[in-house]
């Protein structure tokens, strides 16, 4: 990789409800897919700063960042994604940003295969960060 090449880094939060369903947001851009809260790291941000900012922007709430559970390389996007286990405060209400039209809590079996793998790794976290390629 050359010095001037561009490379993407992003962070995403795995947040569950009481039944271990996964919080997903529906984007109002690109293919309007459902995904985890999070997004691209801005220049100068740490992964933790980015996750806190993205969740505040997308959910209208601060999240409790618990731990990093996985780092995944996605060849199709030439990017690495950092997955974190997070919690919303018990009484938190979600206020979506203009980037999203809906949110829902979905069971694992409704997630796309790559998304499901990353979330399963997160939920099974036992102190060792997973590193995988897709």
Secondary structure, 3 states (H helix, E strand, C coil): CCCCCCCEEEEEEECECCCCCEEEEEECCCCCCEECEEEECCCCCCHHHHHHHHHHHHHCCCEEEEEEEEEEEEHHHCEEEEEEEEEECCCCCCCCCCCEEEEEEECHHHCCHHHHHHHHHHHCCCCCCEEEEC
